[in-house]
């Protein structure tokens, strides 16, 4: 759209009218459009995982059924399987977006033959997709709880499903008492920290960078939630081992990012005399590097030793059918 010419006929060419919308709104809309192919790929992966889980439940090889024998009915518990599928694709996309972020904030992606701006766009779009997958995982878990509680009225079922899924500390059954609040913490941190990029000009770039560092905490919580509550990696075996193996490149890139950060101000350097005011910051950064190095060594030890916290499989086969639903 062009401005009208000045009323007195003076002036030269018409100037394009400026878009007065905030820059962060424009950026978010552009990234949402750019995330469509990424989200479509995530849905394809989710569908493939769902089919795999469905087939395994049908043929009796499902670890979920081994953990919870009453769920040996894929047609009844399809929403739970779909929730699991969204959880797995969400964790995979979280892994990818963290890997991209660590490459960007570390030595950089120059050696990969892809422009930095493209890497940054991939990082943002995979982050948006991850948030959507996490939300879908939680919503379908809530929907399954609502469907399951047939002995309650609809309002009680809706409240129970919502509270168990979204209110920290409300779920009170088994391992979920610990695992579900951890997953909720990951979701509730992911949304604000993921969207802060689009308001960084309002909160300040330095504030945004400091807060954005906590994204790694979201990823750690997500993996912890999966190791505690993911029935597909509940027992000893290759699925749980692969999950641990995937953490090795994350730990390696995080250590490399701390040793060779992209920003000069974050580089550790050698302590010098007369810099007592900066000593606590230097000590904190040095300690962070040591902790991450120790975690990397610990991950290698876990994978090499096979002691990854998995449970032993039960000797007795699972029940063939779930219990009859309670009388309503």
Secondary structure by P-SEA (a helix, b strand, c coil): ccccccccccccccccccccccaaaaaaaaaaaaaaaaaaaaaaaaaaaaaaaaaaaaacccccccccccccccccaaaaaaaaaaaaaaaaaaaaaaaaaaaaaccccccccccaaaaaaaaaaaaaaaaaaaaaaaaaaaaaaaaacccccaaaaaaaaaaaccccccccccccccaaaaaaaaaaaaaaaaacccccccccaaaaaaaacaaaaaaaaaaaaaaacccccccccaaaaaaaaaaaaaaaaaaaaaaccccccccccccccccccaaaaaaaaaaaaaaaaaaaaaaaaaaaaccccccccccccccccccccccc
